[in-house]
């Protein structure tokens, strides 16, 4: 519970502008890990120089962060939120599990820079996401997805 609370105390800065923060997260993910851009078919043709401020990237980033916010606010009671998300990411989007780890690190960095998430909060977010990613991985295995 304490880990969720540490992250949530800075979450208001993310909620204040999901679109801007989401755009920062996905743009940084694509620039730091170019291979991830291929996992988003609608973003494949966007050059790195054209990503900053791209409305489609920002909109999808907002969707990602809103879902993360739901998971955080559930404080561990997130099975009903996570199971369908994991199922879609396995069956439809085919997102390898490593990519959840990559985006976690990007979210940690962005929250440190833009939301004032201190070192202890960053560690808390990593622990929360390790649990979430472990549960996604378990769902992947149940579905036979070698993500």
N, C-alpha and C positions, 0 to 999 in steps of 0.2 A: 504494500500500500504506500509506503513512504516514497518509493521510487516514482510511482505515478504522481504523487503530490508534488514532488520536486520538479518534475517536468511540467505539470499543469500550472504551476505558479508562474511560468513564463509563456504559457500557451496563448494567453490573451493577445500578445504581440503578433502571433501567427494568425489568430482569428480576426484581428483587426483588418488584415488584408490578405486573405487566403490566395487571391489571384496573383498579387505581386510576389509573395513569398513562394508560392507554388511554382511560379515562373523561374524564380531564382534557383529553386531546388532542381527542377528538371534540366534547366540550361546548364547548371554546374555538373549534373550527372552526365549529360551528353558530352560536355567538353572534357571532363576528367576521365570518363570511361566511354570513348566513342562507340565501342561495340554495343552499348546499350541502346543507342539510337535506333538500331535495326529492329529492336523489339517493339517499336512503335511505328507501324507502317505509315501512318499519316505524317510522321515527322522525318522520314528517311531522306527526303529531298531538300531539307532545310540546311543550308550551309551554317557552320558554326558562327560566322560573322553576322548572320541574320537571326540568330536565336534570341538575343536580348530583346525583350519587349514583344516577342511574338505572341499574339493573342491566343492562338490554338495551344501552344505549349503552356502558357500561363493558365489557361482554363483547365487543362488536364492536370496540371500541378495542383490547382485548387481542389480538384476532385480527390487527388491522392491525400492531401493534407486534411481535408474534411473527414475522410474515412479514418485517418490516423487519429484525429481528434475524437471521433466516436470510440475508437479502441482505447485511447487513454482514459477517457471519462468513464468507461466501463470498469476501470481499475481491476482488470483481471477476469471479470465476468463477461468476457467478450465472445464466447463460443458462437452465439447466434449471428454475430457480425462477421467473425473471421471465417467460419466454415464456407459460406457462399463465396466470399472473396477468394479464398484459397482454391475452391473448386473452379471458379472462372479463370483464375490465373493459370491453373493446370490444364483444363480442358480447352478453353477458348484461346487464351493469349499465349499459352505455352512459355511462361516466364521461368527460367531456371532460378533455383533458390538463391544462388550467389548474388543475384541482382537485388534481392531484398537487403542483403548485407551491404552492398554498395550504396544503395539509396539511403540506408540508415546513416552511414558515415557522412553523406552529404547533408542530410537533415540535421545531424549533430552540429556540423560546421555552420550551417546557415542559422540555426537557432542560437549558437554561441555569438555569432556576429550581429544578428538582427533582433534577437529576443532576449539577450542578456543571460542565456543559459550558462551558468558557471561550470567549473570542472566537475563538481559533484553532480550537478544536474546532467551533464553530458554522460557521465558514467551511469547515472540512473536511466537515462534514455537508452543507452546501449544494453543495459540489463533487461529493460522492458522489451525492447525489440528482439533480444535473443530468445526470450520466451515466445513472443509472437511468431518469430521466424521458425522456431522449433515446432510450433503447432501447425504452421503452414506446411512445413516439411512432412509432418505426420499425415496430414490430409493428402499431400502429394503421394505418399507411399500407399495409403489406402486406395487411392485412385489408380495406382500403377504408373504414375507419371515420374519418370526419372529426371526430375528437375534438379 
